[in-house]
Amino acid sequence: MSTSSSTNLRSSGCSSPISATLERRLAVENTRANNVSFEQRKEKIRKMLDKVELSVSAYDTSWVAMVPSPSSQSAPLFPQCLNWILENQHVDGSWGLDNRNHQSSKKDMLSSTLASILALKKWGTGERQISKGLQFIELNSASVSDETIQKPAGFDFIFPGMIEYARDLNLAIPLGSEVVDAMIQKRDMDLRSDSESLSKGREAYLVYVLEGARRIKDWDLIVKYQRKNGSLFDSPATTAAAFTQFRNDGCLRYLSSLFQKFESAVPTVYPFDQYARLSIIDTLESLGIDRDFKNEIRSVLDETYRCWLCGDEEICMDLATCALAFRLLLAHGYDVSYADPLRPFAEESGFSNTLEGYLKNTNSVLELLKAAQSYPHESALKEQCLWTKQYLEMEVSKWPITSVRDKYLKKEVEDALAFPPYASLERLDHRRKLLSGICVENTRVMKTSYCLPNICSSDILKLAVEDFNFCQSIHGDEMKLLDRWIVENRLQELKFARQKLAYCYFSGAATLFSPELSDARISWAKGGVLTTVVDDFFDVGGSKEEMENLIHLVEKWDLYCVPEYCSEQVEIIFSVLRDTILETGEKALIYQGRTVTHHIVAIWLDLLKSMLREAKWSSDKSTPSLDDYMENAYISFALGPIVLPATYLIGPPLSEKTVESPEYNQLYKLVSIMGRLLNDIQSFKRESAEGKLNAVSLHMIHEQDNRSKDEIIESIKGIAETKREELQKLVLKVKGSVVPRECKEAFLKMSKVLNLFYRKDDGFTSHDLMSVVKSVIYEPVTLQDESLS
């Protein structure tokens, strides 16, 4: 086989594939670069990653404003906060985040308003503002006891505590005495129930709501929750209440540090930059537009990784941030260990012993589930995945929708449960998220409402829609090119062959969707079409003579003499195989700087020989051993010509040594075995009726434990799942890995395709997935919210 001379001959005679490749890549880059809206939105998003925006909190600012100066108990330590309260009352007399039109925010507004009034009253200022604030409370007094309205965290403790403080200040709050007495009585009963036993989660909660539970006098209890920055739970309000009561230097240090970043008003949680930046990255990735921000994302993750390694509290002490950091760092190839910060949450009891667990923080559980799904072969994470799924399923079944944020969070939970990462394709995820809507408002509630406008702005959403449709237009053009390729190569004349171009192209477009991956996508699709043709040729379309003739032609690979075909069918198949192999080899030369045609030929030859072996088993009616079957079947499953040539066209260099490495071949073998087993399970009934053997029927023939068919199938499913987990582990492996991560991802993407195709039946053979295929390739996305259009 003279590969180098044949490649040179082809290149010198026809350079059009190389020219077309370069022209297509340049056209894509120029189109996007000249689109002003694309570039303007991208620049805004870059600024979001650079500078985190966090809404200020009237509630927390009020508690900080109430802190007296150490030098004079009659003067505020932070007078700028008091001035901010005087200047930032809403026209209706309330204070708080400007979401007054939402009925669900009424308790939050009442809490913020009462805290602001207390601050003004304590320092004897703002009589007019106090009067207007009291009017707001009186007008909305019914909301205090309305159980259908969402409560901020700790409302049942903090609000009656503030009413008691108002009495200390001789300030009458216009609420019915029955309502006030009921709230205080309920809180006191709740506190009395703690006298015998106090869980760790409950203890953390009581410290968290310290400003409302003023009876806690034990600093030794409180100091257990003090962080290195001096705060309690990174909460300005809690820390201000603690300093006012205990005069702790660490609390003072934290409160003073707030005003190095904020002028006169503070947020409800600080620091929060890590979570906000990681959430933006997660949003960009979940919508498929992260590739435009690679440098910015790498910069953020480098900093996050440094913080991870040194056990920074901003990451490790916040459950959602810790789980999100673990998932993103792992996905981007950082060497992170699950062992330390997340291991306590392998069981639900670990979560219950935290503040988030006591508050039933669904977002934290969701992040724990996603983290567990990202690294499922770790036994502790398997346990974590199990309980978080059960927890979220229970929550979804009884979820009260009290806010816009609740609606979107519930949908996010439902999607996470229905579409685990290993069984979902990126482009389907992007489309589903865009069509079902994504929360741009980003208002959340802890002790009070706060807003994170960076996490998903209208600019992010618009860019995602534009990008989806832009990529889809390229996919449509590529499908037209492939349609012409089939006709020009007479493949439609092979009546025995299934016509599966749409499925073959979809499997690449739904995973390798970026415009710059056009060559890899087309190679992937052509490989899929040709392996389907060859599979059908060896299965039903070809005679023994034709099969051996085709193998001989590929084995000989002589491009200088006229091939000897025994039939027109063989001529059509070999001609298109030869041209496609040479075209792919030429394109790979651009990316790799070396000839790889000989490897692609070898891949095809291995496949053809494995298919001939199966054809002989069938014609001879012989029964191979399970080991012999699987050693041949993972090759005959025909992923080699689809995935392996595409890895040359993804970008990173693949040396001969890398391609021959055990790691590269293990990636191929694992995904192929997984796919073969899933396929054999779904095709067992049909193939048995046709008298064909597969993994299921062979297990039944060689079965020695008297297991039933269903038990055997469940066992094979378990083997397939194990192979998937081994594949994922190998893809995520950092130390000792020689295959570039981008290339390893191609095998993982194929495993996701296989899970989709064989989730319920032999989806590749049936037409049930056609609507899904069309949605990715042909149907544009439009924004549902007209205000964002």
C-alpha positions, 0 to 999 in steps of 0.5 A: 500500500503506497499511501504517501505517493497516492496522496501526493498524486491526488493533491497535485491533481485536485486541490479543490477540497483544500480550497473549499475548506479554507474558503468556507472557514474564512467565509464563516469568520468574516460573516460573524466579524462583520455582524455588528450586533454579534460583536457588540453583544459579545463585548457586553458579555465580556464586561459582565465576566470582568465586573460582577454586578450585584444588587444592593439590599435595603434590608442588609444596608439597614442593619449595617446602618444600625451598627453604633460607633465604637467611640460613641453609642449615639452615632452610627459607625456607617453614616453613609448607609443611613444617608442611602436609606433616606435617599432611596425610599420608593414612591409608595413608601417602601424600601427593597428591590424594585419589584413592587408589582409582584405580589410574591415580593410583598413580605420581602418589601415589608421586611426591608421597609421595617428594617429601614424604618428601624434604622432611621428611628434608632438614629432619630432622623427621617420622620417623613420617610418613617411616616411613609414607610409605616403607611406602606406597612399598614396598607399591606398588612394583610400580606404578613399572614398570607401563607400563599406569599413567598417568605424570605429566609427566616421571615418567621423569626426576623419579622417578629424580632424587628417588631419587638425592637420597634417596641424597644424604640417606642415605635408603633407598627400598624399591624393588628395585635392578633397578627403580631401576637400570633407571630411572636407566639409561633416564634417562641414556640419554635424556639422552645422546641429547640431546648431538648435537641438542636440539629446542626442545620437548625443551629446554623439557621438560628445563627443566620437569623441572629438579627431576629433571634436576639436571645442568643447570647452564646458567642461560642455558638456563633463563632463556629460559623464565623469565616476567615473574612470575619463574616457570618455566612457572608451576610452583612445583616447577620454580621452587623447584628453580631458585632452590635451585640458582641463587638467582635473585631472580625465582624468589624473587619468584614463590615469595614471591608464592604465599603472598599467595594460599595459606596453607601449600600451593601448587598445581601451576600458578599463576597459572591463574585465566584458564584456569579462568574461561574454562573455566567460561564455555565449559562454561556455553555448551556446556550452554546455560545461559550466558544466566543469567550474562551480566553475570558472563561479560561482566566476565570477558571484559572482563578477559580482553580487557584482558590479551589487548591487553597480551600478558599471559603468563597468556594468551599463554604457555599454549597452551590458555588462549590458544586458548580466550581467542581463541575466546570473545572472538571469539564475544562480539564483541571485536576480537581478532586471530589474528596474534600469539599463535596464528600460530606454531601454523598448522603442526604444527612450531610446536606441536612446538617447545613444551612442550605439543607435546613432552608431546603435550598433547591438550587444547591441540591440541583448543583449537587446533582449536576456535579454528581452526574459529571463524574458518575464513576466515583462511588460517593458521587453515585450515592449523591446522584441517587439522593439528589434525584429523589429529593428533586423529584419529590420537590417538583411533585409539590412545587408551589410557583410563587415567582417567575424565578420559581417557574424557571427553576422548576423547569431547570430541575425537570430538565436535569432529571429528564435529560442527564448529561450522558443522554442529551445532545448539546444542540438539543439542550440549547434549543430546548432551553431557548424555546422553554425560556430562560430567566433573564430577570434573575431575582432570587430570595434569601433573607431578602430579594437580590438580583444578579443581572450578569448571569443571564442578560437579554444580551446573552439570550439574543446572542444565543438565538442569533448564534443558533440560527446562524449555525443552523443556516450553515448546517442547512448549506452542508446538508445540500452539499451532502445531498449533491454528494450522494447523487453525484456518487450514485449512492441512491442507486443502491436499492438495498441501502438505507437512506440515513443521511439526515440521521448521520448528519444530525449526529454530527451537527447536534454535537460538533455544531460550531461553524469552524468544525465544518470539515469534521461534521462533513467527514462524520456525516459521510462516514455515517452514510458510507458505513450504513451502505457498507453494513447493508451491503454485507448484510443483504445487498452483496454476494460473497464474491462482491464482498471479497472483491471490495475488500481486495480493492481496499486492501490493494489500494492501488490508485495507478491501475484501473480497478477490477470490479466484479459488479456495478455495486462494487464499483459504486461503493469502492469509488465513493469510498476511495474519493472520500478517504482521499478527500478526508486525508487532504483536509487532515493534511491541513490540520495535522501537517502530515499524511494520515490517509494510510490510517483512514484506509486501515480503519475502513479495512478493519471494518470491512473484514469484521463485516465479512467475518459476521457474514460468514458466521451467518451463512455458515450458521456457526455460533461464535463464543461471546468473546469472539463475537464482541472482539469482532462486533465492536469493530463491525458496529462501524464507529471507526470510519465516523469518529476516528477520521473526524478527530483529525479535523477537530483542530489539535495535532494528533501524532502517529504515536498518539493515534497508536497509543492505548488511550486512543484505542481504548476510547474507540473500543469503549464507545464501540462496545457500549454502542454495540450492546445498546444496539443489540438490546434494541434489535434483538427481537428483529434480528432473532426473527431474521435468524441473526445472532447478537450479544443478547441471543449469544448470552442466552445460548451460552447462559449457564446460570438459568437467567431469563431473557429480561435478566440477561438484558438487564445485565447487558445494560449494566455492562453498557453503562459500565463502559460509558462510565469508563469512557467518561472517566478516560475523557476526564483524565488529566494526568498521563493523558496523551490524547488532546481533550477536544479529540477525546470529547468526540468519543464522548459526544458519540456516546451521547448520540448512541444513548439518544438513538437506542434509548427506547428502540433502534432509533437509527433504523426507525423514523421516530427521531425525524422531528428531532433531526429537523429541529436541529437542522432546519427549524430556526429559534425565535424568542418567546418574550417579545420584549427581548426581540 
